[in-house]
Amino acid sequence: MVGLDGSGKTTILYQLKLGKNITSLQTTGFNLEQFRFGSFKLKIFDIGGFQTIWKHFLYDIKGLIFVVDCSDLNRIEEAKEKLHNILGEDELKDTVLLVFANKQDLPSSLRSDDLQSRLNLRDIKDRPWKVQECCATTGYGIKEGFEWFCYKINHII
């Protein structure tokens, strides 16, 4: 799971694992959590917003989760650039992509259709992808996103 700093990666991870909001500090390095989600055994690396270390985690993965802070309109272009850079890595060829459009509880947040356009997601033809609106602090949309993600991974392998 990657995304720019402050996008909500750690909050999403622990909302999914623990079912509640936990207060977290900015992740330095990464968090690794393994747990069951339905019939799936998940191993999720929550990689801090430091893009220089992302490449070290791109081995033997089935899917990529990219988290976007949809309320930070000034960084959407930066998020687009980082997303397309990482999708260009050979190790991610044919992986499933889930984009969490986070912070939907804030009135200024982009909705999923606008985010798809701004991230140029409709140009992606080589992998299944989905934008899931969510709110990491309340849990809204997280389970639904992971259900789709696990289903797609299970049906590609």
Rosetta constraint file for C-alpha pairs under 8 A:
AtomPair CA 1 CA 9 HARMONIC 6.76 0.50
AtomPair CA 1 CA 44 HARMONIC 6.82 0.50
AtomPair CA 1 CA 45 HARMONIC 5.90 0.50
AtomPair CA 1 CA 46 HARMONIC 4.97 0.50
AtomPair CA 1 CA 47 HARMONIC 6.13 0.50
AtomPair CA 1 CA 64 HARMONIC 6.16 0.50
AtomPair CA 1 CA 65 HARMONIC 4.59 0.50
AtomPair CA 1 CA 66 HARMONIC 5.82 0.50
AtomPair CA 1 CA 67 HARMONIC 7.31 0.50
AtomPair CA 2 CA 9 HARMONIC 6.94 0.50
AtomPair CA 2 CA 46 HARMONIC 6.55 0.50
AtomPair CA 2 CA 47 HARMONIC 5.55 0.50
AtomPair CA 2 CA 48 HARMONIC 7.11 0.50
AtomPair CA 2 CA 49 HARMONIC 7.03 0.50
AtomPair CA 2 CA 54 HARMONIC 7.57 0.50
AtomPair CA 2 CA 64 HARMONIC 7.70 0.50
AtomPair CA 2 CA 65 HARMONIC 6.27 0.50
AtomPair CA 2 CA 66 HARMONIC 4.98 0.50
AtomPair CA 2 CA 67 HARMONIC 6.26 0.50
AtomPair CA 3 CA 7 HARMONIC 6.27 0.50
AtomPair CA 3 CA 9 HARMONIC 7.05 0.50
AtomPair CA 3 CA 48 HARMONIC 7.80 0.50
AtomPair CA 3 CA 49 HARMONIC 5.99 0.50
AtomPair CA 3 CA 66 HARMONIC 5.26 0.50
AtomPair CA 3 CA 67 HARMONIC 4.82 0.50
AtomPair CA 3 CA 68 HARMONIC 6.19 0.50
AtomPair CA 3 CA 79 HARMONIC 7.17 0.50
AtomPair CA 3 CA 83 HARMONIC 7.90 0.50
AtomPair CA 4 CA 48 HARMONIC 7.93 0.50
AtomPair CA 4 CA 49 HARMONIC 4.73 0.50
AtomPair CA 4 CA 50 HARMONIC 7.62 0.50
AtomPair CA 4 CA 51 HARMONIC 7.92 0.50
AtomPair CA 4 CA 67 HARMONIC 7.48 0.50
AtomPair CA 4 CA 68 HARMONIC 7.09 0.50
AtomPair CA 4 CA 79 HARMONIC 6.53 0.50
AtomPair CA 5 CA 26 HARMONIC 7.44 0.50
AtomPair CA 5 CA 48 HARMONIC 6.67 0.50
AtomPair CA 5 CA 49 HARMONIC 4.03 0.50
AtomPair CA 5 CA 50 HARMONIC 7.23 0.50
AtomPair CA 6 CA 26 HARMONIC 7.13 0.50
AtomPair CA 6 CA 49 HARMONIC 7.46 0.50
AtomPair CA 6 CA 69 HARMONIC 7.33 0.50
AtomPair CA 7 CA 67 HARMONIC 5.97 0.50
AtomPair CA 7 CA 68 HARMONIC 5.38 0.50
AtomPair CA 7 CA 69 HARMONIC 4.48 0.50
AtomPair CA 7 CA 102 HARMONIC 7.11 0.50
AtomPair CA 8 CA 12 HARMONIC 6.13 0.50
AtomPair CA 8 CA 67 HARMONIC 6.86 0.50
AtomPair CA 8 CA 68 HARMONIC 7.78 0.50
AtomPair CA 8 CA 69 HARMONIC 7.08 0.50
AtomPair CA 8 CA 102 HARMONIC 7.02 0.50
AtomPair CA 8 CA 136 HARMONIC 6.46 0.50
AtomPair CA 9 CA 13 HARMONIC 6.24 0.50
AtomPair CA 9 CA 46 HARMONIC 6.42 0.50
AtomPair CA 9 CA 47 HARMONIC 7.98 0.50
AtomPair CA 9 CA 67 HARMONIC 6.20 0.50
AtomPair CA 10 CA 14 HARMONIC 6.29 0.50
AtomPair CA 10 CA 24 HARMONIC 7.17 0.50
AtomPair CA 10 CA 27 HARMONIC 7.49 0.50
AtomPair CA 10 CA 31 HARMONIC 7.98 0.50
AtomPair CA 10 CA 46 HARMONIC 6.32 0.50
AtomPair CA 11 CA 15 HARMONIC 5.91 0.50
AtomPair CA 11 CA 21 HARMONIC 6.55 0.50
AtomPair CA 11 CA 22 HARMONIC 6.62 0.50
AtomPair CA 11 CA 23 HARMONIC 7.59 0.50
AtomPair CA 11 CA 24 HARMONIC 7.12 0.50
AtomPair CA 11 CA 136 HARMONIC 5.66 0.50
AtomPair CA 11 CA 137 HARMONIC 6.69 0.50
AtomPair CA 12 CA 16 HARMONIC 6.15 0.50
AtomPair CA 12 CA 136 HARMONIC 4.91 0.50
AtomPair CA 12 CA 137 HARMONIC 7.64 0.50
AtomPair CA 12 CA 139 HARMONIC 7.50 0.50
AtomPair CA 12 CA 142 HARMONIC 7.08 0.50
AtomPair CA 13 CA 17 HARMONIC 6.21 0.50
AtomPair CA 13 CA 46 HARMONIC 7.27 0.50
AtomPair CA 14 CA 18 HARMONIC 5.44 0.50
AtomPair CA 14 CA 19 HARMONIC 7.01 0.50
AtomPair CA 14 CA 20 HARMONIC 7.03 0.50
AtomPair CA 14 CA 21 HARMONIC 7.03 0.50
AtomPair CA 14 CA 22 HARMONIC 6.98 0.50
AtomPair CA 15 CA 19 HARMONIC 4.64 0.50
AtomPair CA 15 CA 20 HARMONIC 4.85 0.50
AtomPair CA 15 CA 21 HARMONIC 5.54 0.50
AtomPair CA 15 CA 22 HARMONIC 7.51 0.50
AtomPair CA 15 CA 136 HARMONIC 6.74 0.50
AtomPair CA 15 CA 137 HARMONIC 7.41 0.50
AtomPair CA 15 CA 139 HARMONIC 6.09 0.50
AtomPair CA 15 CA 142 HARMONIC 7.96 0.50
AtomPair CA 16 CA 20 HARMONIC 7.73 0.50
AtomPair CA 16 CA 139 HARMONIC 7.57 0.50
AtomPair CA 16 CA 142 HARMONIC 6.87 0.50
AtomPair CA 16 CA 143 HARMONIC 6.88 0.50
AtomPair CA 17 CA 35 HARMONIC 6.94 0.50
AtomPair CA 19 CA 139 HARMONIC 7.47 0.50
AtomPair CA 20 CA 137 HARMONIC 7.76 0.50
AtomPair CA 20 CA 138 HARMONIC 7.56 0.50
AtomPair CA 20 CA 139 HARMONIC 7.42 0.50
AtomPair CA 21 CA 136 HARMONIC 7.50 0.50
AtomPair CA 21 CA 137 HARMONIC 5.28 0.50
AtomPair CA 21 CA 138 HARMONIC 6.82 0.50
AtomPair CA 21 CA 139 HARMONIC 7.78 0.50
AtomPair CA 26 CA 48 HARMONIC 7.38 0.50
AtomPair CA 27 CA 31 HARMONIC 7.59 0.50
AtomPair CA 27 CA 47 HARMONIC 7.41 0.50
AtomPair CA 27 CA 48 HARMONIC 4.88 0.50
AtomPair CA 27 CA 49 HARMONIC 7.46 0.50
AtomPair CA 28 CA 48 HARMONIC 5.66 0.50
AtomPair CA 29 CA 47 HARMONIC 6.28 0.50
AtomPair CA 29 CA 48 HARMONIC 5.45 0.50
AtomPair CA 29 CA 50 HARMONIC 7.71 0.50
AtomPair CA 29 CA 53 HARMONIC 7.64 0.50
AtomPair CA 30 CA 45 HARMONIC 6.51 0.50
AtomPair CA 30 CA 46 HARMONIC 5.42 0.50
AtomPair CA 30 CA 47 HARMONIC 4.37 0.50
AtomPair CA 30 CA 48 HARMONIC 5.53 0.50
AtomPair CA 31 CA 45 HARMONIC 5.72 0.50
AtomPair CA 31 CA 46 HARMONIC 4.97 0.50
AtomPair CA 31 CA 47 HARMONIC 6.55 0.50
AtomPair CA 32 CA 43 HARMONIC 7.11 0.50
AtomPair CA 32 CA 44 HARMONIC 5.76 0.50
AtomPair CA 32 CA 45 HARMONIC 4.61 0.50
AtomPair CA 32 CA 46 HARMONIC 6.27 0.50
AtomPair CA 33 CA 42 HARMONIC 7.91 0.50
AtomPair CA 33 CA 43 HARMONIC 5.85 0.50
AtomPair CA 33 CA 44 HARMONIC 5.41 0.50
AtomPair CA 33 CA 45 HARMONIC 6.64 0.50
AtomPair CA 34 CA 41 HARMONIC 7.12 0.50
AtomPair CA 34 CA 42 HARMONIC 5.46 0.50
AtomPair CA 34 CA 43 HARMONIC 4.40 0.50
AtomPair CA 34 CA 44 HARMONIC 6.35 0.50
AtomPair CA 35 CA 41 HARMONIC 5.80 0.50
AtomPair CA 35 CA 42 HARMONIC 5.44 0.50
AtomPair CA 35 CA 43 HARMONIC 6.81 0.50
AtomPair CA 36 CA 40 HARMONIC 5.54 0.50
AtomPair CA 36 CA 41 HARMONIC 4.47 0.50
AtomPair CA 36 CA 42 HARMONIC 5.89 0.50
AtomPair CA 37 CA 41 HARMONIC 6.31 0.50
AtomPair CA 37 CA 42 HARMONIC 6.80 0.50
AtomPair CA 40 CA 150 HARMONIC 7.25 0.50
AtomPair CA 45 CA 57 HARMONIC 7.91 0.50
AtomPair CA 47 CA 53 HARMONIC 7.95 0.50
AtomPair CA 47 CA 54 HARMONIC 6.84 0.50
AtomPair CA 50 CA 54 HARMONIC 7.31 0.50
AtomPair CA 51 CA 55 HARMONIC 7.92 0.50
AtomPair CA 51 CA 82 HARMONIC 7.96 0.50
AtomPair CA 53 CA 57 HARMONIC 7.59 0.50
AtomPair CA 54 CA 58 HARMONIC 7.15 0.50
AtomPair CA 55 CA 86 HARMONIC 7.94 0.50
AtomPair CA 58 CA 91 HARMONIC 5.96 0.50
AtomPair CA 58 CA 92 HARMONIC 6.95 0.50
AtomPair CA 59 CA 91 HARMONIC 6.18 0.50
AtomPair CA 60 CA 91 HARMONIC 7.72 0.50
AtomPair CA 61 CA 92 HARMONIC 7.53 0.50
AtomPair CA 61 CA 95 HARMONIC 7.52 0.50
AtomPair CA 62 CA 95 HARMONIC 5.35 0.50
AtomPair CA 62 CA 96 HARMONIC 6.62 0.50
AtomPair CA 62 CA 153 HARMONIC 6.46 0.50
AtomPair CA 63 CA 92 HARMONIC 7.83 0.50
AtomPair CA 63 CA 95 HARMONIC 4.78 0.50
AtomPair CA 63 CA 96 HARMONIC 4.40 0.50
AtomPair CA 63 CA 97 HARMONIC 5.85 0.50
AtomPair CA 63 CA 98 HARMONIC 7.76 0.50
AtomPair CA 63 CA 149 HARMONIC 7.70 0.50
AtomPair CA 63 CA 153 HARMONIC 6.94 0.50
AtomPair CA 64 CA 92 HARMONIC 7.98 0.50
AtomPair CA 64 CA 95 HARMONIC 6.79 0.50
AtomPair CA 64 CA 96 HARMONIC 6.14 0.50
AtomPair CA 64 CA 97 HARMONIC 4.98 0.50
AtomPair CA 64 CA 98 HARMONIC 6.33 0.50
AtomPair CA 65 CA 97 HARMONIC 5.94 0.50
AtomPair CA 65 CA 98 HARMONIC 4.78 0.50
AtomPair CA 65 CA 99 HARMONIC 5.77 0.50
AtomPair CA 65 CA 100 HARMONIC 7.23 0.50
AtomPair CA 66 CA 83 HARMONIC 7.30 0.50
AtomPair CA 66 CA 97 HARMONIC 7.50 0.50
AtomPair CA 66 CA 98 HARMONIC 6.29 0.50
AtomPair CA 66 CA 99 HARMONIC 4.77 0.50
AtomPair CA 66 CA 100 HARMONIC 6.24 0.50
AtomPair CA 67 CA 99 HARMONIC 5.73 0.50
AtomPair CA 67 CA 100 HARMONIC 4.76 0.50
AtomPair CA 67 CA 101 HARMONIC 6.44 0.50
AtomPair CA 67 CA 102 HARMONIC 6.67 0.50
AtomPair CA 68 CA 76 HARMONIC 7.71 0.50
AtomPair CA 68 CA 79 HARMONIC 6.96 0.50
AtomPair CA 68 CA 99 HARMONIC 7.23 0.50
AtomPair CA 68 CA 100 HARMONIC 6.14 0.50
AtomPair CA 68 CA 101 HARMONIC 5.31 0.50
AtomPair CA 68 CA 102 HARMONIC 5.74 0.50
AtomPair CA 69 CA 101 HARMONIC 6.58 0.50
AtomPair CA 69 CA 102 HARMONIC 5.16 0.50
AtomPair CA 69 CA 103 HARMONIC 6.02 0.50
AtomPair CA 69 CA 109 HARMONIC 7.99 0.50
AtomPair CA 70 CA 76 HARMONIC 7.52 0.50
AtomPair CA 70 CA 101 HARMONIC 5.86 0.50
AtomPair CA 70 CA 102 HARMONIC 5.73 0.50
AtomPair CA 70 CA 103 HARMONIC 6.03 0.50
AtomPair CA 70 CA 104 HARMONIC 7.07 0.50
AtomPair CA 70 CA 108 HARMONIC 7.93 0.50
AtomPair CA 70 CA 109 HARMONIC 4.73 0.50
AtomPair CA 70 CA 110 HARMONIC 5.17 0.50
AtomPair CA 70 CA 111 HARMONIC 7.68 0.50
AtomPair CA 70 CA 115 HARMONIC 7.72 0.50
AtomPair CA 71 CA 102 HARMONIC 7.99 0.50
AtomPair CA 71 CA 103 HARMONIC 6.31 0.50
AtomPair CA 71 CA 104 HARMONIC 7.63 0.50
AtomPair CA 71 CA 106 HARMONIC 6.59 0.50
AtomPair CA 71 CA 107 HARMONIC 7.89 0.50
AtomPair CA 71 CA 108 HARMONIC 5.48 0.50
AtomPair CA 71 CA 109 HARMONIC 4.06 0.50
AtomPair CA 71 CA 110 HARMONIC 6.58 0.50
AtomPair CA 72 CA 76 HARMONIC 6.97 0.50
AtomPair CA 72 CA 109 HARMONIC 7.49 0.50
AtomPair CA 73 CA 109 HARMONIC 7.79 0.50
AtomPair CA 73 CA 110 HARMONIC 7.84 0.50
AtomPair CA 75 CA 79 HARMONIC 6.18 0.50
AtomPair CA 76 CA 80 HARMONIC 6.17 0.50
AtomPair CA 76 CA 118 HARMONIC 7.30 0.50
AtomPair CA 76 CA 119 HARMONIC 7.55 0.50
AtomPair CA 77 CA 81 HARMONIC 6.30 0.50
AtomPair CA 77 CA 118 HARMONIC 7.41 0.50
AtomPair CA 77 CA 119 HARMONIC 7.41 0.50
AtomPair CA 78 CA 82 HARMONIC 6.25 0.50
AtomPair CA 79 CA 83 HARMONIC 6.00 0.50
AtomPair CA 79 CA 119 HARMONIC 7.68 0.50
AtomPair CA 80 CA 84 HARMONIC 6.18 0.50
AtomPair CA 80 CA 118 HARMONIC 7.40 0.50
AtomPair CA 80 CA 119 HARMONIC 4.83 0.50
AtomPair CA 80 CA 120 HARMONIC 7.61 0.50
AtomPair CA 81 CA 85 HARMONIC 6.09 0.50
AtomPair CA 82 CA 86 HARMONIC 6.21 0.50
AtomPair CA 83 CA 87 HARMONIC 6.15 0.50
AtomPair CA 84 CA 88 HARMONIC 6.21 0.50
AtomPair CA 85 CA 89 HARMONIC 7.18 0.50
AtomPair CA 86 CA 92 HARMONIC 7.83 0.50
AtomPair CA 87 CA 92 HARMONIC 6.17 0.50
AtomPair CA 87 CA 93 HARMONIC 7.51 0.50
AtomPair CA 88 CA 92 HARMONIC 7.36 0.50
AtomPair CA 88 CA 93 HARMONIC 7.77 0.50
AtomPair CA 89 CA 93 HARMONIC 7.09 0.50
AtomPair CA 93 CA 126 HARMONIC 7.94 0.50
AtomPair CA 93 CA 127 HARMONIC 7.95 0.50
AtomPair CA 94 CA 126 HARMONIC 6.44 0.50
AtomPair CA 94 CA 127 HARMONIC 5.33 0.50
AtomPair CA 95 CA 127 HARMONIC 6.26 0.50
AtomPair CA 95 CA 128 HARMONIC 7.72 0.50
AtomPair CA 95 CA 153 HARMONIC 7.99 0.50
AtomPair CA 96 CA 127 HARMONIC 5.93 0.50
AtomPair CA 96 CA 128 HARMONIC 5.34 0.50
AtomPair CA 96 CA 129 HARMONIC 6.06 0.50
AtomPair CA 96 CA 149 HARMONIC 7.13 0.50
AtomPair CA 96 CA 152 HARMONIC 6.91 0.50
AtomPair CA 96 CA 153 HARMONIC 6.46 0.50
AtomPair CA 97 CA 127 HARMONIC 7.21 0.50
AtomPair CA 97 CA 128 HARMONIC 6.32 0.50
AtomPair CA 97 CA 129 HARMONIC 4.56 0.50
AtomPair CA 97 CA 130 HARMONIC 6.61 0.50
AtomPair CA 97 CA 149 HARMONIC 7.70 0.50
AtomPair CA 98 CA 129 HARMONIC 5.64 0.50
AtomPair CA 98 CA 130 HARMONIC 5.15 0.50
AtomPair CA 98 CA 131 HARMONIC 6.11 0.50
AtomPair CA 98 CA 132 HARMONIC 7.30 0.50
AtomPair CA 98 CA 145 HARMONIC 7.25 0.50
AtomPair CA 98 CA 149 HARMONIC 6.47 0.50
AtomPair CA 99 CA 129 HARMONIC 7.61 0.50
AtomPair CA 99 CA 130 HARMONIC 6.14 0.50
AtomPair CA 99 CA 131 HARMONIC 4.69 0.50
AtomPair CA 99 CA 132 HARMONIC 6.18 0.50
AtomPair CA 100 CA 131 HARMONIC 5.90 0.50
AtomPair CA 100 CA 132 HARMONIC 5.00 0.50
AtomPair CA 100 CA 133 HARMONIC 5.95 0.50
AtomPair CA 100 CA 134 HARMONIC 6.35 0.50
AtomPair CA 100 CA 142 HARMONIC 7.98 0.50
AtomPair CA 100 CA 145 HARMONIC 7.54 0.50
AtomPair CA 101 CA 110 HARMONIC 7.91 0.50
AtomPair CA 101 CA 111 HARMONIC 7.53 0.50
AtomPair CA 101 CA 112 HARMONIC 6.54 0.50
AtomPair CA 101 CA 115 HARMONIC 7.52 0.50
AtomPair CA 101 CA 131 HARMONIC 6.49 0.50
AtomPair CA 101 CA 132 HARMONIC 5.78 0.50
AtomPair CA 101 CA 133 HARMONIC 4.56 0.50
AtomPair CA 101 CA 134 HARMONIC 5.80 0.50
AtomPair CA 102 CA 133 HARMONIC 6.14 0.50
AtomPair CA 102 CA 134 HARMONIC 4.85 0.50
AtomPair CA 102 CA 135 HARMONIC 5.27 0.50
AtomPair CA 102 CA 136 HARMONIC 6.53 0.50
AtomPair CA 103 CA 109 HARMONIC 6.68 0.50
AtomPair CA 103 CA 134 HARMONIC 6.44 0.50
AtomPair CA 103 CA 135 HARMONIC 4.80 0.50
AtomPair CA 103 CA 136 HARMONIC 6.78 0.50
AtomPair CA 104 CA 109 HARMONIC 5.71 0.50
AtomPair CA 104 CA 110 HARMONIC 7.68 0.50
AtomPair CA 104 CA 111 HARMONIC 7.59 0.50
AtomPair CA 104 CA 133 HARMONIC 6.57 0.50
AtomPair CA 104 CA 134 HARMONIC 5.82 0.50
AtomPair CA 104 CA 135 HARMONIC 5.38 0.50
AtomPair CA 105 CA 109 HARMONIC 7.68 0.50
AtomPair CA 105 CA 135 HARMONIC 6.15 0.50
AtomPair CA 110 CA 114 HARMONIC 6.01 0.50
AtomPair CA 110 CA 115 HARMONIC 6.12 0.50
AtomPair CA 111 CA 115 HARMONIC 6.24 0.50
AtomPair CA 111 CA 133 HARMONIC 7.20 0.50
AtomPair CA 112 CA 116 HARMONIC 6.06 0.50
AtomPair CA 112 CA 131 HARMONIC 6.14 0.50
AtomPair CA 112 CA 132 HARMONIC 6.98 0.50
AtomPair CA 112 CA 133 HARMONIC 6.15 0.50
AtomPair CA 113 CA 117 HARMONIC 6.44 0.50
AtomPair CA 114 CA 118 HARMONIC 6.18 0.50
AtomPair CA 115 CA 119 HARMONIC 5.95 0.50
AtomPair CA 116 CA 120 HARMONIC 5.98 0.50
AtomPair CA 116 CA 121 HARMONIC 5.17 0.50
AtomPair CA 116 CA 122 HARMONIC 6.74 0.50
AtomPair CA 116 CA 131 HARMONIC 7.17 0.50
AtomPair CA 117 CA 121 HARMONIC 6.52 0.50
AtomPair CA 117 CA 122 HARMONIC 7.13 0.50
AtomPair CA 120 CA 124 HARMONIC 7.71 0.50
AtomPair CA 128 CA 152 HARMONIC 7.51 0.50
AtomPair CA 132 CA 141 HARMONIC 6.60 0.50
AtomPair CA 132 CA 142 HARMONIC 7.79 0.50
AtomPair CA 132 CA 144 HARMONIC 7.83 0.50
AtomPair CA 132 CA 145 HARMONIC 5.68 0.50
AtomPair CA 133 CA 140 HARMONIC 7.98 0.50
AtomPair CA 133 CA 141 HARMONIC 5.95 0.50
AtomPair CA 134 CA 139 HARMONIC 7.07 0.50
AtomPair CA 134 CA 140 HARMONIC 5.12 0.50
AtomPair CA 134 CA 141 HARMONIC 4.40 0.50
AtomPair CA 134 CA 142 HARMONIC 5.92 0.50
AtomPair CA 135 CA 139 HARMONIC 5.70 0.50
AtomPair CA 135 CA 140 HARMONIC 5.07 0.50
AtomPair CA 135 CA 141 HARMONIC 6.78 0.50
AtomPair CA 135 CA 142 HARMONIC 7.54 0.50
AtomPair CA 136 CA 140 HARMONIC 6.86 0.50
AtomPair CA 136 CA 142 HARMONIC 7.23 0.50
AtomPair CA 139 CA 143 HARMONIC 7.58 0.50
AtomPair CA 141 CA 145 HARMONIC 6.15 0.50
AtomPair CA 142 CA 146 HARMONIC 6.30 0.50
AtomPair CA 143 CA 147 HARMONIC 6.07 0.50
AtomPair CA 144 CA 148 HARMONIC 6.39 0.50
AtomPair CA 145 CA 149 HARMONIC 6.17 0.50
AtomPair CA 146 CA 150 HARMONIC 5.98 0.50
AtomPair CA 147 CA 151 HARMONIC 6.09 0.50
AtomPair CA 148 CA 152 HARMONIC 6.14 0.50
AtomPair CA 149 CA 153 HARMONIC 6.23 0.50
AtomPair CA 150 CA 154 HARMONIC 6.00 0.50
AtomPair CA 151 CA 155 HARMONIC 6.26 0.50
AtomPair CA 152 CA 156 HARMONIC 6.20 0.50
AtomPair CA 153 CA 157 HARMONIC 6.38 0.50
